[in-house]
Amino acid sequence: MATTKFLILKQAKKLVMRMSTRKLAPGNRNIVGARATEARSSADMLQKDLLTHLQVSGVEISHPALSLLDGQKRPVSDIEFKALAKILNVDVRWLLGQI
């Protein structure tokens, strides 16, 4: 039993160590990125999961581009904006910070 707990804790530590934190301050290229990150985190969705959902829904976006979007370092297209709201199950007005 103790060995199982140890292995679970060891795996959890590895997972936390792999998660990266934002190294740069948020940008000012969009107002959607911070809210999209908030909604994604609330849904326990990793960035790579959101990337997969976006790509499956027809949005052509790379991992670096999504990272820049999250960090508010690049503008968001209307196609990306609409897909983000649908995938994250949030109102577009909420993504814009209006509600």
Phi, psi and chi 1 to 4 in degrees:
 res  aa     phi    psi   chi1   chi2   chi3   chi4
   1 MET       -  -45.6 -177.0   72.8  163.7      -
   2 ALA   -64.5  -37.0      -      -      -      -
   3 THR   -64.1  -40.1  -54.0      -      -      -
   4 THR   -63.4  -44.3  -55.7      -      -      -
   5 LYS   -61.9  -41.8  -78.6 -174.7  177.9 -179.3
   6 PHE   -61.4  -44.8  174.7   75.6      -      -
   7 LEU   -64.1  -40.1  -70.2  174.2      -      -
   8 ILE   -64.6  -44.8  -68.4  170.9      -      -
   9 LEU   -63.8  -38.6  -70.7  173.4      -      -
  10 LYS   -64.1  -42.6 -169.8  173.9  178.3 -179.7
  11 GLN   -66.1  -40.7  -71.4  173.5  -19.2      -
  12 ALA   -63.2  -40.7      -      -      -      -
  13 LYS   -63.2  -42.2 -175.6  176.7  179.5 -178.3
  14 LYS   -60.3  -41.7  -78.1 -176.9 -176.9  177.8
  15 LEU   -63.8  -44.9 -179.0   61.7      -      -
  16 VAL   -63.7  -38.9  169.3      -      -      -
  17 MET   -66.0  -30.6  -64.0  -60.5  -75.8      -
  18 ARG   -76.0  -24.1  -76.1 -165.2  -30.3 -135.0
  19 MET   -71.1  130.4  -65.9  172.5   60.7      -
  20 SER   -98.1  150.1   62.6      -      -      -
  21 THR  -106.6  155.8   55.8      -      -      -
  22 ARG   -65.1  126.5 -176.4  158.9  -54.3  -76.0
  23 LYS   -92.5  -25.0  -65.4  176.8 -179.7  120.6
  24 LEU  -108.8  153.2  -58.3  172.6      -      -
  25 ALA   -66.2  150.9      -      -      -      -
  26 PRO   -58.6  149.3  -14.9   22.5      -      -
  27 GLY   -88.9 -164.2      -      -      -      -
  28 ASN  -134.2   27.8   61.4   -0.6      -      -
  29 ARG   -88.4  -14.4  -59.4  -65.6  -56.4  -88.8
  30 ASN  -155.5  164.3   71.1   57.0      -      -
  31 ILE  -110.7   -1.5   56.6  176.9      -      -
  32 VAL   -87.3  -33.0  172.3      -      -      -
  33 GLY   -54.9  -47.1      -      -      -      -
  34 ALA   -64.1  -42.0      -      -      -      -
  35 ARG   -68.9  -37.5  -71.9  -74.0 -177.6  112.1
  36 ALA   -63.9  -41.9      -      -      -      -
  37 THR   -63.2  -42.4  -58.4      -      -      -
  38 GLU   -61.2  -46.6 -178.3 -177.7  -23.4      -
  39 ALA   -66.1  -40.1      -      -      -      -
  40 ARG   -63.9  -43.6 -179.8  176.1   55.1   75.5
  41 SER   -66.1  -40.0  -64.6      -      -      -
  42 SER   -63.0  -30.9  -66.8      -      -      -
  43 ALA   -88.5    7.7      -      -      -      -
  44 ASP    53.2   41.7  -69.7  -33.2      -      -
  45 MET  -108.1  130.9 -176.7 -175.9  -66.2      -
  46 LEU   -78.7  158.7  -62.1  174.5      -      -
  47 GLN   -58.8  -38.5 -166.7  176.8   61.4      -
  48 LYS   -66.7  -30.3   66.9  179.2 -175.8  176.1
  49 ASP   -68.7  -43.4  -60.9  -32.7      -      -
  50 LEU   -62.7  -40.9  177.3   57.3      -      -
  51 LEU   -58.1  -44.6  178.4   65.3      -      -
  52 THR   -61.7  -46.2  -60.0      -      -      -
  53 HIS   -60.4  -43.0  -75.7  -70.2      -      -
  54 LEU   -62.9  -45.2  -73.8  165.7      -      -
  55 GLN   -66.3  -40.2  -69.5  173.7  -21.5      -
  56 VAL   -64.4  -32.9  167.1      -      -      -
  57 SER   -81.6    3.2   69.5      -      -      -
  58 GLY   100.3    2.5      -      -      -      -
  59 VAL   -84.5  122.6  176.0      -      -      -
  60 GLU   -86.9  102.0  -66.2 -177.4   23.8      -
  61 ILE  -146.1  142.2 -171.6  168.3      -      -
  62 SER   -99.0  168.0   65.3      -      -      -
  63 HIS   -61.5  -45.7 -167.9  -90.4      -      -
  64 PRO   -60.8  -37.2  -24.6   34.1      -      -
  65 ALA   -66.4  -39.8      -      -      -      -
  66 LEU   -67.1  -38.2  179.4   56.9      -      -
  67 SER   -62.6  -42.4 -175.6      -      -      -
  68 LEU   -65.7  -37.6  -70.1  171.6      -      -
  69 LEU   -62.2  -49.2 -174.3  154.8      -      -
  70 ASP   -56.8  -40.0  -86.8   -1.5      -      -
  71 GLY   -83.6    6.0      -      -      -      -
  72 GLN    60.7   32.7  -62.2  172.4  -76.6      -
  73 LYS  -100.2   -5.3  -59.8  -76.7 -173.3 -174.9
  74 ARG  -143.2  152.5   67.6  177.0  -85.8  -84.3
  75 PRO   -65.8  158.6  -15.8   27.2      -      -
  76 VAL  -109.5  130.8 -179.8      -      -      -
  77 SER   -76.5  161.8   75.0      -      -      -
  78 ASP   -63.6  -34.0   54.3  -11.3      -      -
  79 ILE   -66.1  -44.6  -66.0  167.6      -      -
  80 GLU   -63.9  -42.4  -65.6  166.3  -21.5      -
  81 PHE   -59.1  -49.3  177.7   67.5      -      -
  82 LYS   -62.6  -43.3 -177.2  179.0  175.3 -174.9
  83 ALA   -65.7  -40.2      -      -      -      -
  84 LEU   -59.6  -46.6  -76.5  167.8      -      -
  85 ALA   -60.5  -43.0      -      -      -      -
  86 LYS   -67.7  -48.4 -177.6  176.8 -179.0  178.4
  87 ILE   -65.5  -41.0  -67.9  164.6      -      -
  88 LEU   -84.7   -3.3  -63.3  170.6      -      -
  89 ASN    56.7   48.8 -163.5   30.8      -      -
  90 VAL  -129.2  157.4  -66.0      -      -      -
  91 ASP   -72.1  139.5 -169.8  -64.7      -      -
  92 VAL   -60.0  -32.3  -67.8      -      -      -
  93 ARG   -66.5  -33.1  -64.5  172.7  -65.0  159.5
  94 TRP   -67.5  -42.7 -177.7   83.8      -      -
  95 LEU   -59.1  -32.1  -82.1  176.9      -      -
  96 LEU   -82.7   -5.3  -69.5  170.4      -      -
  97 GLY    80.4   16.5      -      -      -      -
  98 GLN   -86.8  -21.6  -64.7  176.6  -18.5      -
  99 ILE  -136.2      -   56.2  171.7      -      -
